[in-house]
Amino acid sequence: MKVLLLFLICQVSADHRLDIPENYHPHMRPLPMDEEKPLDLVVVLNLRNIVDISEPKQQITLEASLKLFWTDKNIKIKKDVTKYDGGDEEYIVLDSSFSKKIWIPDIFIDQAIDHRVPNFH
């Protein structure tokens, strides 16, 4: 079963619908399904706007969003959950604060002068 977890700005907490082991550590990369192979991480970069180009400074200012997808086999939807937020599709919408409880890959943008991280409520 493939589980898609979405982090949205919302007030509803869905943590109670997930089964996370007590020994889960958010700073440890999860093992892949096949432990002999590296963890599959899908990266999607959506370029939304070219804000500014400065030829003399050789700089470009962009508006973009970055989405990362991976499978963490340690996090599962509890067996007694019968209702998903996606209707027929098996995903649960989580409060953005939940992102502090799970492993998220480090992101480095080489030669970035500045970046903005969205503020979640």
C-alpha positions in Angstrom: 0.0 0.0 0.0 1.4 3.4 -1.0 0.6 6.2 1.4 0.7 9.8 0.4 1.0 12.4 3.2 0.2 16.0 2.4 1.1 18.9 4.5 -1.3 21.8 4.2 -2.1 24.9 6.2 -5.0 23.5 8.3 -6.2 23.3 11.9 -7.1 19.7 11.9 -4.6 17.2 13.3 -4.7 13.7 11.8 -1.8 12.3 13.9 -4.1 9.9 15.6 -4.8 8.1 12.3 -1.1 7.2 11.8 0.9 4.4 13.4 4.4 5.6 14.1 6.8 3.4 16.1 8.0 4.8 19.4 11.6 4.3 18.4 11.1 6.4 15.2 13.7 9.2 15.0 13.0 12.1 12.7 16.8 12.7 12.1 17.4 9.3 10.7 16.8 8.6 7.0 14.2 5.9 6.6 15.3 2.6 5.1 14.0 1.9 1.6 11.6 -0.9 0.9 14.5 -2.9 -0.5 17.3 -2.3 2.0 19.9 -3.2 -0.5 19.1 -0.1 -2.6 19.2 3.6 -1.9 16.0 5.4 -0.8 14.0 6.6 -3.9 13.4 10.4 -3.6 11.4 12.1 -6.3 11.9 15.9 -6.7 9.6 18.1 -8.6 10.5 21.8 -9.2 7.8 24.0 -10.4 9.1 27.3 -11.8 6.2 29.8 -11.4 7.8 33.1 -12.2 11.0 34.8 -13.3 10.9 37.9 -11.1 14.1 39.6 -12.2 17.2 39.1 -14.3 20.3 41.2 -13.6 22.9 40.6 -16.3 25.6 42.9 -14.7 25.3 40.9 -11.4 24.7 37.6 -13.2 21.7 37.0 -10.9 18.2 35.7 -11.5 15.3 35.9 -9.1 12.8 33.1 -9.3 9.5 32.1 -7.7 9.4 28.3 -7.5 8.0 25.5 -5.4 9.8 22.3 -4.6 8.0 19.1 -3.9 9.7 16.0 -2.5 8.1 12.5 -2.5 9.5 9.3 -0.8 8.1 6.3 1.0 8.8 5.9 4.7 7.9 2.3 5.5 7.9 3.1 9.2 4.8 5.3 9.0 1.6 3.5 8.3 -2.1 4.4 8.4 -3.7 2.6 11.3 -5.7 -0.5 10.4 -8.9 0.9 12.0 -8.9 4.0 9.7 -11.7 3.6 7.1 -12.0 7.2 5.9 -9.3 8.9 3.9 -9.1 12.6 3.1 -8.8 11.7 -0.6 -12.1 9.7 -0.8 -11.1 6.6 -2.7 -7.4 7.5 -2.7 -5.4 6.5 0.4 -4.0 9.8 1.7 -4.3 11.8 4.9 -4.0 15.6 5.1 -1.7 16.5 8.1 -1.2 19.7 10.0 2.1 21.4 9.0 3.5 21.0 12.5 3.6 17.2 11.8 6.6 17.8 9.5 8.8 18.3 12.7 7.9 14.7 13.7 9.2 12.9 10.6 12.3 12.7 8.5 12.6 15.2 5.8 15.6 15.4 3.5 18.0 18.3 3.8 17.8 20.7 0.9 20.8 22.6 -0.4 20.6 25.1 -3.2 24.1 25.7 -4.5 25.0 29.4 -5.1 21.7 30.6 -3.7 21.9 34.2 -2.3 18.7 34.1 -0.4 15.6 32.0 -0.1 12.1 32.2 1.5 10.5 29.4 3.4 6.7 29.6 3.6 5.3 30.3 7.1 2.6 27.8 8.1 0.0 28.8 10.7 
